Amino acid sequence: MGSESASIRSVYMAILLMGIVSLLGDVVYEGSRGLVPSYLAFLGASAFIIVFVGRFGEFLGYALRLVSGVLADTTRAYWAFIFLGYGLIVAIPLLGFTNLWWIAIILVLLERIGKAVRAPARDAVLSIVSRGVGTGKAFGIHELLDQIGAILGPLLVAALMFYSGNNYSQTFSLLLAPFLLLVVFLTFTYRKIGSSKPSETEKAREEGGKLEEAFYFYTFAVVLNTVGLIPYELILLKASAILQPANQQWMVPLIYMLIQGVDAPTAFLAGYSYDKYKIRVLTLPFILSVFPTLFALANTNIAAIIAAAVFFGLVLGMQESIYRAAVSEFAPITLRGTAYGIFNTAYGIGMLISGFIYGLFAAMNPPYWSMALYVVATQATAVFLIFKAYSLTTRKLEKVKA
């Protein structure tokens, strides 16, 4: 009994350590994200280049995860990918040491590539160390800590800009301190849990396994869910249009903070609920994804926009926790990095498609009923695919038991 209790404590400690690593990473790179566009403009980059680099960076951050996930599984060098990926965050403090916009762009893209390198390997390790307590809890705790970093980072950067007299170079340079703290803590984490790996029984049972139909049904369901979910940028754009005259624009960043504030506790609670209720919890964000669109595109008032932001935060918190946790239900341990690579790449493609479709909605302003029909149809189809994926998995388990 005592050894079992100690084992569970060690699992939670591993999850906590991985979460703090992500928190420190977010302090640096999430803190910089609000400052990078204006810094590139300050260095002389055009508006087109700034916007293109932003979207291209996000594309790289997701698309390359397929490659890094496969390589991580092939080499089994998960921690090497984790160290390399987090190490590339050094590109952010290095922004303070250049005055050439094209070098700054290279550094910004290197940080996004680092995200792609580490994410599948990190999620694979997290799914392995969480054995015995539930992947839902693991990813929920991880996302909670991650979001704390995403909130602390912008606050730190704002304070550095204020106290440095809006000195970009000094602000970015000072982010070297939290980066070095990240490296130290990552090294400590590796020494504590770096030996965690699938048991010989698990490997023997799943050696030679493959990603089956259920995984692809699940991934396509998440893509449809993402394609149908309104981008948060459009929610903020609607808020900006409603909050006229200009002296009310200070409320727009608060709406974004509301999204982040709802995201963090939702991820934590959803993760715990997922381990107990599985598919019943997993379908909830698909259903809730209907409401941000319905509220934001109704062209009503700021109260509707706030409601849209709250629902978006609920969905985002679940996407970042239980969506990732569910991957482990459909992928063998020996292919976990590959599975996360494919899943994250598909998720990124869904975000791009969503941006294109909702961009057309914003430009063409079609009838409200047609936009409502679109979001309901995409989410209903996604729910159907989720049930199909779980049906296939249940059927496979029944065959194994028989």
Rosetta blueprint (number, residue, H / E / L):
1 M L
2 G H
3 S H
4 E H
5 S H
6 A H
7 S H
8 I H
9 R H
10 S H
11 V H
12 Y H
13 M H
14 A H
15 I H
16 L H
17 L H
18 M H
19 G H
20 I H
21 V H
22 S H
23 L H
24 L H
25 G H
26 D H
27 V H
28 V H
29 Y H
30 E H
31 G H
32 S H
33 R H
34 G L
35 L L
36 V H
37 P H
38 S H
39 Y H
40 L H
41 A H
42 F H
43 L H
44 G L
45 A L
46 S L
47 A H
48 F H
49 I H
50 I H
51 V H
52 F H
53 V H
54 G H
55 R H
56 F H
57 G H
58 E H
59 F H
60 L H
61 G H
62 Y H
63 A H
64 L L
65 R H
66 L H
67 V H
68 S H
69 G H
70 V H
71 L H
72 A H
73 D H
74 T H
75 T H
76 R L
77 A L
78 Y H
79 W H
80 A H
81 F H
82 I H
83 F H
84 L H
85 G H
86 Y H
87 G H
88 L H
89 I H
90 V H
91 A H
92 I H
93 P H
94 L H
95 L H
96 G H
97 F H
98 T L
99 N L
100 L L
101 W H
102 W H
103 I H
104 A H
105 I H
106 I H
107 L H
108 V H
109 L H
110 L H
111 E H
112 R H
113 I H
114 G H
115 K H
116 A H
117 V H
118 R H
119 A H
120 P H
121 A H
122 R H
123 D H
124 A H
125 V H
126 L H
127 S H
128 I H
129 V H
130 S L
131 R L
132 G L
133 V L
134 G L
135 T H
136 G H
137 K H
138 A H
139 F H
140 G H
141 I H
142 H H
143 E H
144 L H
145 L H
146 D H
147 Q H
148 I H
149 G H
150 A H
151 I H
152 L H
153 G H
154 P H
155 L H
156 L H
157 V H
158 A H
159 A H
160 L H
161 M H
162 F H
163 Y H
164 S L
165 G L
166 N L
167 N L
168 Y H
169 S H
170 Q H
171 T H
172 F H
173 S H
174 L H
175 L L
176 L H
177 A H
178 P H
179 F H
180 L H
181 L H
182 L H
183 V H
184 V H
185 F H
186 L H
187 T H
188 F H
189 T H
190 Y H
191 R H
192 K H
193 I H
194 G L
195 S L
196 S L
197 K L
198 P L
199 S L
200 E H
201 T H
202 E H
203 K H
204 A H
205 R H
206 E H
207 E L
208 G L
209 G L
210 K L
211 L L
212 E L
213 E H
214 A H
215 F H
216 Y H
217 F H
218 Y H
219 T H
220 F H
221 A H
222 V H
223 V H
224 L H
225 N H
226 T H
227 V H
228 G H
229 L L
230 I L
231 P L
232 Y H
233 E H
234 L H
235 I H
236 L H
237 L H
238 K H
239 A H
240 S H
241 A H
242 I H
243 L L
244 Q L
245 P L
246 A H
247 N H
248 Q H
249 Q L
250 W L
251 M H
252 V H
253 P H
254 L H
255 I H
256 Y H
257 M H
258 L H
259 I H
260 Q H
261 G H
262 V H
263 D H
264 A H
265 P H
266 T H
267 A H
268 F H
269 L H
270 A H
271 G H
272 Y H
273 S H
274 Y H
275 D H
276 K H
277 Y H
278 K L
279 I H
280 R H
281 V H
282 L H
283 T H
284 L H
285 P H
286 F H
287 I H
288 L H
289 S L
290 V H
291 F H
292 P H
293 T H
294 L H
295 F H
296 A H
297 L L
298 A L
299 N L
300 T L
301 N L
302 I H
303 A H
304 A H
305 I H
306 I H
307 A H
308 A H
309 A H
310 V H
311 F H
312 F H
313 G H
314 L H
315 V H
316 L H
317 G H
318 M H
319 Q H
320 E H
321 S H
322 I H
323 Y H
324 R H
325 A H
326 A H
327 V H
328 S H
329 E H
330 F H
331 A L
332 P L
333 I H
334 T H
335 L H
336 R H
337 G H
338 T H
339 A H
340 Y H
341 G H
342 I H
343 F H
344 N H
345 T H
346 A H
347 Y H
348 G H
349 I H
350 G H
351 M H
352 L H
353 I H
354 S H
355 G H
356 F H
357 I H
358 Y H
359 G H
360 L H
361 F H
362 A H
363 A H
364 M H
365 N L
366 P L
367 P L
368 Y H
369 W H
370 S H
371 M H
372 A H
373 L H
374 Y H
375 V H
376 V H
377 A H
378 T H
379 Q H
380 A H
381 T H
382 A H
383 V H
384 F H
385 L H
386 I H
387 F H
388 K H
389 A H
390 Y H
391 S H
392 L H
393 T H
394 T H
395 R H
396 K H
397 L H
398 E H
399 K H
400 V H
401 K H
402 A L
